[in-house]
Amino acid sequence: MADLEVLLPKMGESVAEATITAWLKEVGDTIEEDEPIVEIATDKVDSEVPAPASGVLKQKLFNDGDVVQVGAVFAIIGAEGEETIVSAPAIAKTETVEVANEQIQEELLTQIEVSKNGVGVPKNGPSGRFYSPLVRSIAKTEGISVGELESVSGTGQDGRVTKKDILGYVNTRTGTSAPLIEAPIKASVAAPEAIAPSSNGQLTPFYKAPPVPIGPHDEIVEMDRMRKLIADHMVMSVHVSPHVTSFVEADVTNIVMWRKKMKDEFLKKEGEKLTFTPIFMEAVVKALKDFPKVNAMLDGNNVVIKKDINLGMATALPSGNLIVPVIHNAERLNLVGLAKQVNSLANSARNNSLNPDQIQGGTYTVTNVGTFGNVMGTPIINQPQSAILALGAIRKKPAVIETPQGDAIAIRHMMFLSHSYDHRIVDGALGGSFVKRVADYLEKFDIDREI
């Protein structure tokens, strides 16, 4: 058997690299075809890479914690009985070595900077470009503002500024950087640390987190990898999009009564539990068809209206973290299809078995804050989408209803819908009309509907 190079497989759109979190096999171990040999993590999901063929692991070209590009060779499998090479040889591509070395420096600098309560340059600039801890540390040391850093040409992936880029810029720099804003800092208020041009050319302040007092009885828990990613994504979202939230209360009594009547039959006929989520998702899909500009994304000065409706469903994990699996082409599914997708994705999320494609490509997101007893919320947009809907808890309340004999007060099942949207492309009229349309579909639900 000739030596077989094992490549890092494609893991969904926009995923260009992965971090090796753990090797499941050691050099010299026998491997069966499709047997997992390494665990990897992307900014989307954790997964395993199976062996493409049976044999013996001859070489590991990367170590735990190394970042590997999609399509790169990360291991070599040979025939059983052949000589194995314990130590990984020098990698041919110097670019890969530089990435690995820079990552080590970044990790060290991150630990240092965290102890200083953050760095002077945000992780993502106004343009959305990512800046590594190493680049941010050099920029801070050299007095380079965010606005000035945005002008540095990046030769890294997706135009990122590398260590070589920033050091080259420092060496050839002739102008003076914008000074940091010095302002008195109150105990609980952060002062702007630097200013940078926003998308409309105006200056936007960036704030440095205030120092956190730590008492003798306080417990310090380091965030895990997923929580760090969520934190970065949330901060980026509120910096990118001006959030506005509209609220509507809906009478969902018909839905509650219908589900109570049909859930046993649904389980017997379809083999699936009937929850409220697919019913709500169905109403959201109908409203998105009525208001397609809500199912959109902003690309520079262009609004991209998405023709496919890919619904993200925010799902809480047992660890306390959050993940958003996606129902692709939800507009093509009936209620039964939506129920099957909702249940399948929720189970995969809880079992940590989602694949990268199942969390990619969302165009609109729904989150159920009612699961935790909350009546409403102000959700943060899942970038680069333009809006997100929060479903509140269903509660029995006295409400005025219209009857043939006149208005009357009755006990009804009521819930709040909270719709947060990007005010750059969705105005109040559109955002408010959309969530009202969702409520209308819920209230007009046919209680005599057949499965």
N, C-alpha and C positions, 0 to 999 in steps of 0.2 A: 504494500500500500504506500503510495506516495504521500508525502506530508500534505496535510489539508489545512489551509489557512481559515480560521474562524473569524468572520466579519461581524461587526456590531450591526444588527438589522435595523431597518427603518422602523420607527416607532410612532408613526403618525405625523400629520402635517405640522410644520413649524418646530419639530423636535430635531435638533441638529447634533446634540451630544448627550452623553449620559455619564454618570459617575459610578464607578465600580464600588459597591458597598461591601461585598463579601464574595470571596472565591469559595465555591462549593466543592471543588476538586483541587487536589494538589498535583504537582508535577510527578509523573510516574503512575498516577491512578488510572485504572481502567474505566472507560466511559462507554456507556451504551447510547445508541442513536436516540435522540430526543430527550436524553437525560439532562436535567439542568446542570450547568457547570459554573455559572456565576450569577450573582444578584446585582442588578443595576438600579439606579434611581435617576429619573429625569425631573424637571420642574413640574411634571404633570402627574407621574405615577411611578410606583416601584414595580419591578417585574423581574423575571428570570430569563436567561438566554439558554436555550437547549443546544445540545451538541448536534451538528448536522450529520454526523456519522459516528459509527463505533470506532474505538481505537484506544490509544493511550495519550494522555495529556503530556506533550513533550516540552512545551514552553508556555510561560505566562508573560506576555509582553507588557503588562501593566500591573500595578499593585493596587491594594485597597485604597480608595480615596482618589485615584487618578481619574481624570476626565478623558473620555474617549469619543472621538467624532464618529457619527453614523457612517458606516461603510468602511471604517478602519479595521485592520487586522489586530485582534487583541489576544489571540491564542493560536497555538499550532497543535494539531492532533496527528499522531503518527501511528504506525502499525504496532501491535503488541510485540514486545521483545526487542524493539529498536532502542538505541541509546537515547537517553533523554538529557536535556540540558536544564540543569537546575536554575542557574542564574539567567535572568532575562538579558539578552544582548542589547547593545546600543540600538536604539530605534533609528531607522534610516531618516525619517523626516525630522529635521531639526525643529520645525514648527511645533510638532507634538511635544518634543522635549521642553521647549520654551513654555508651552502652555502648562505642562505639569509642574515645572519649576516655579512659574509665576503663581500657580495655585497654592503651592506650599507657602510662598511668601505672603500671599493674600490671607491665608488662614492665620498666620502668625500676626500679621498686621491687624486683622479683624479682632483678635483677642486683645491686642494692645489698645486699639481704638475704642472697643467696648468699655474697657476700664476707664476711658476718658469721657464716657457718656456720649459717644458718637463721633463722627467725623465731620469736617467742615463742608463737605460737598455731598449732596444727596446721591443716593444710589442710582436714581434715574434723573436725567436732565429734563428741561422743559420739552425737548424734542422727543423724549421717551428713550433716548440712548442710555444704555447701561454703563456705569462706571464701576470698575472693580475696586475693592478696598485698597489695593496697592496704588492704583492711579489716583484715587481720592486722597490718599495719604501724601503722595508726592505733590499734588495740587495744593493741598493745605500748607505743606511745608514751604512751597515756593510762592505762596500768596496768589495763586491763580484762582480767580472767581469762577463761578459756574458759567456765567456768560462767556468768559474767555475760553473756558474748557470746551464749550460747545463749538467753538470755531476751529478746534484742533482736528486735523484730518486723521481718521482712524483706519488702520490697516488690518484690524482684527475682524473676526466674524461679525457680519451685519454692521460693519463700520465702527466697531468698538475701538476705543483708544487703548492701545497696549502700553506696556512699560517703555518699550522702545520709542513709541510715538511721543509720549509725554516727556521723556528725557531729551529726545531730539528737539522738541518744541522749546524746552527750557534753555537748551544750548543756543538756539537761534533767536530767542525772544528778544525783541527790541523795545517793545512798548512796556507800559506799566499796567499792572493788573488793577482791577477795581478794588478799592479798599473794603475790608469788612466793616459792616455797620456796627459801631459801638453804641450800645444803649444800656441804661440801667436795667438790671434783671430783678424783678420781684421774686419772692420765694416760690410762687406757683405759676408764673407767667414766663413763657419763652420769648426771647427777643430775636428779631431777624438777624441771621448771621451773614447772609450774603444776598445779593440781588442778581437777577438774570433776566434777559428779555423773554417774554412769553410769546405765544403764537401770534399775537396781534402786535408785537413790537414793544409793548409796554413792559415796565419793570415789575417783576414778581418776586416778593421776598421769600426766602427759605429760612426755616426756623430750626434752631438747635434745641434739642430736648433739654429741659432744666435738670440739674442734678437731683438724684433720688436719694433722700435720706434713708439710711439703713439702720434699723434698731437692733439691739442685742438679741431680741427674740424673733426677728424676721427670718423667714426661710427663703433662700435664693434657689430658684429652679431654672436651669437653662432651657430655652425653647428648643424643641426638636426641629428637625429639618423642615417638616411640613409646616409647622407653626411659623417658622421664619419666612417661608415662601408666602404663606397667607398674609402675614403682616406686611411684607414688602408689596404684595399685590394690592392690598387695601389702601395703603398710603399712596401708592402710585395712582390708584383710581380717583381718589378725592383731589389729588393734585391735577389730574388730567381733565376731569369733567366737573363742571358746576352742577351739583346735584340739586334737584327740586323734587319734592314728594307731594303727591295728591292722594287724598283719602276718600273712600266711598264705603258706605255701609250697605250690605246686601242681605235680603231675606232669603235664606236657603232652606226654608221649611220643607218645600216640595222635594228637594234633593235628599234631605235627612229621612223623610218618610219613605221615599222610593228606595233608597239604599237599604233601609231596614227591612223592607218588604222583599227585596230581590237578592240580597247578599248570599243567602243559602242556596238559592237556585243558581246563581252565578257560579258559586264554588262547585256545585255539582255538575253543571253543564260545561264550564270552561276549565275547571281545575285550578282556578286562581281566586285569591281573596279580592273582594271588591272594596277598595278604600275610597276616600273622597278625592284623593289626588288626581286620578285619571279623569274624573268628572270635571274638576276645576281646569285641568290641562286642556280638555276639549273646548271649554269656553274661551280659554286664552287663545287657542289656535283660531277659533272663529273670529275673535276680535282682531287678531293680527292680520287676518285676511281682509277685514274691513278697513284697517288702518296700517297698510304696509310700511309706511314711513317710520313706524315704531320698530319694525324688524330691520334695523339699519345700523350702519357703522360709519364713523367719520374717518376719511382718509385724506389728511391735509385739508384742502378746501373742497373736497368732493364728498358727497354723501352717497354711500354704497347701499342701495336697497337690496336686501337679500331675498331671493326668490324662494329658497328652501326655508322652511320653518323648523329649526333645530332647537328644541326646548331643553335647557339645562334645568336640572332639579337638584337644588342644594341639599346635600345629605350629610347629617351628622354621623361621625364615625365613633366607635366605642372609645377611641383614644381622646375624644373631645374635639378633635380637629374636624375640618369641613372639606368635602370634596363635591364636585359638581359633574355627575355623569350626564350624558346628553342623549335625548330621544331624537334621533335623526329623522328628518322628513316626517315630522309629526302630523303634517297636513294630509298625509296619505293614510293615516290610521283611523279606524273607528274606535269606539269606546273600549271594545274588547282588546284591540291591538294596543291601545294606550295602557290599559291595565296590565297586560302581559309585560310590556316594556318597563313600566314603573316598578313592578315587583321584581323583575329580573335584575335591573340596574341597582335597586336598593339592596338586594341580597348580595350581589357582587361587591358593592361598596363595603358592606359590613364584613364580608369575608376577605377583603383586600385582594380581590381577584379581577378587578377591572383591567381591561387592556387599554393601551394608549388611545386607540381610535374611539373608545367609548367616552372619553372625556375631552374630545377635540371638536371644534367646529360649531359650538353653540352660537345661536343668534339672539336668543332671549332667555332669561332665567327666571324661574319661580322658586321662592323659598317659603317654607311653611313654618312661620314663627308660632303658629297656634299649637304646634306639637308640644311646646314648652309652656303652654298656658298663657302666652302673650296675646293680647287683643289686637295689637297693631305694631308696626315697626317702621324704621327708616332705613331700608337695606341699601348697601353700597353696590354700585353697578359693577358687574363682572366684565371688565375691559376685554376686548374693544367693543363690546355691545353698547347699546344706547339706553337700555332700560332694564328694570328688574321689578318683579311683583312679589310682595309679601302677603301671605294668607294668614289672617288672624284666627284666633280660636272661635269655634262656633259656640254661642251661648244662648240660653233661653232668656228672652226679654219681653216685657210688655211693649206692644207696638200697635199703632193705629192702622187698621186695614179697612178697605172699602168693601162693602157688601151691598146686595140689592136693597136692603132695608136702610142703608146709610153707613156712615163710619162707625167702627167699633174698635174696642181695645181687646187684643187677644195675645196669648203667649205664642211667640214666634221664635224660630231659630235664626239668629242674626250673626253676621260676621263682618269684620272690617277688611277691606283690601287696601294695601298701601303700595303706591306705584312711584318708584324713584326713577327719574329720567335725566338724561344729559341735556341741559338747557341750551347747549350750543346748537343742537339740531332739532330738539323736541321742545316746542313752546307749551305753555300751560293749557292752551285750547286743545292741542293734540293729545298731550299727556293725560289731561283730565277726561277728555272724551273717550279715550281708549279704556281707561279703568272703569268708567261708567258703563261702557258697552259690555265689558266682562261681567259686571254686576247684573246688567239687564239679561244676559244669557243665562246666568245662574237663577235669577228670579223667575224666568219664564220656562224653567225646566219642566218637561211633561211628566207629570206623576204617573200617567198611564203608559209610559214608554215600555216597549218590549226590549229584551236583550238582543 
